[in-house]
Amino acid sequence: MPLHDTTALSGTIRHVFAHRFTIEADGQTHLADLGPKGADAFALASGLHVTLQGERRPSEIKVTRISAAGRDPVEIQHKKPHHAPGPKRADTRSDGPADPAHALAAAAAAGWTVVEAPRHKPRHFELLARRGEAAATELHVDFCGTIYKEKPAAPAKWATLA
């Protein structure tokens, strides 16, 4: 779904499920999501009358602003998914198929020493790498050779670390 409609509702919270809640407005019940950080910034409670704005998704409303009487309004930024930029499949790229050499070169240029061969995924390569004496890190490198994610390597996933 490329774009989501923005909606505004005013109603009463009926049920709270961590950072999600149901709101009864205009005779209908809607599921809304504040996200974990939004729930920390705005305490939810059954029976509370709120006004919210957000993006209507097929399953819920992603709340971007919420307010209640006697409280300051809260703006909420939702984290975007962490996917590799660019096309979804390597063979649809205009400049040819995915090449692990691009991933290896990107890691070397950034000062990483690759410990295991690159693992080809549908949208990126995963590499196990180290910088100096630091702990092993899992790198996600897109097919153009850009490192877009670094995270601690899980021993269960990488045989070299077991």
N, C-alpha and C positions, 0 to 999 in steps of 0.2 A: 504494500500500500504506500504509494509515493508521498502523498500529503494527507494530513489529518485535519479535520475541521476543528476550529476552535469553538468552544462552547462555554457558556456561563450559566450557573445554576445557583439557586438559593433554596435551602431546605434544611431538614433535620437529619442528623446522623442517627441511624438506627442500630447498626452493628459495627464493631471495630475488630479487625483482624491484623494486629501488628501495625503496618503502615498502610494497609488497605481498609476501606470502610464502605458501607452502603449509605447512600443519602436518599431520602425520600423528598422528591421535588415535583411539583405539578402532577401529583397523583401517580407518579412512577417511581420505581426504585432503581438507582444507578449504582454501579460499582466504581469506586474512585481509588486512585493510588497516589499517595504522597511521596513514596520512596522512603527508605530508612532515614536519610538525613532530614527530609521534610517532617517526618514524624517526631524527630528529636526537636525540631524548631517549633512545632505546633502540636500541642497535646490534644489528642482526640478523645472524645467521650460520647457515649450514647446519650441522645437527647439534646445535644448541643446544636443550636441553629447556626449554620455557616453559609457563607457566600463563597463560591469558588469559580475559577476559570481554569481551563485546561484543554488539552487535545483529546478529542473523542477518537478512541481506537475501537476496533471491533469488539473487544472484550471488556474495556474499562475506559475511564477518563483519567489521563495522566495530568494530575493537578499541577499547574504552574503558579497559581496564586490562590491563597485561602485567607479568609478573615472571619471574625466573629465579633459580636458586640462586646465592647470593653477590651478588646485585644488589638494589637497592631497587626496589619496584614503581613503575611509571610510570602515572599517570592521563592519559588523552588526551581532549581536547575536539575534536570534529569540527566544522568550520565549516558552518553551514547555508547552503543556497542563497540567493542574493540576488534574491528575486522581490518584486514589488509585493504589498502586503497586500491583502486583500479578494477579491472575486469574480474569476473568470478572464476574464469577458467584460463589457464595458461595458453591453451591452443587457440584462443580467440584473440590474443594480442596481435596487433598489427606488425610487430617487429619479431615475431617468431615464438617458439615454445619456451617454456620455463627452462632456465639453465642454472644448475646448482653452482656453477662457477661464479655467477653474479652474487649469490648469497655468500659464498666463501670470500670473495673479494671485498664485499661490504664489511664483513666481520673483521678481516685483516686491516682494512683501512681505518676502522674504529678502534684498533688496538686489541682485538680479541684473538685468542688462540683457540682454534676449533679442536675439540676433543673427539667428536664422533662425526661420521659422515652426515651430510644434510638429509633430513627426512622430508620427502615431497608430500605436501598436503594440497588440497584442491585450490587454495588461495595463496599459499605461501610455503616457505621452507622453514623447518625448525632445526636449529643447531644447538648443540651443547658446547659451550665455550667458557673460557676463563680469561681473566685479566690479572696477570701476575700471580700472587699467592691467594687471591680472593676466592671465595666459594664459586662453584660451578653455576652458570647462569644459562637459562634457556632463552635463545634469541628467536624471534619471529621476523623473517625477512621476506618482503614481497618479491614478486617476480622481476621487478625493476632493480632490485638490489638495495632497497631501503629498509633499514632496521626500524620497525615500528613498535616493537614490544620487547621488553626485557623482564624476566621474572626468575625467581629462585628455581633451580632445577630440582625436580622431585626424583629421589632415588628409585622409586617404584617404576618410573617411566623410562629412565636411562640406565641401561645395563652396566655402563662404565662406573656408575656411582654405587651400585649395589654391593 
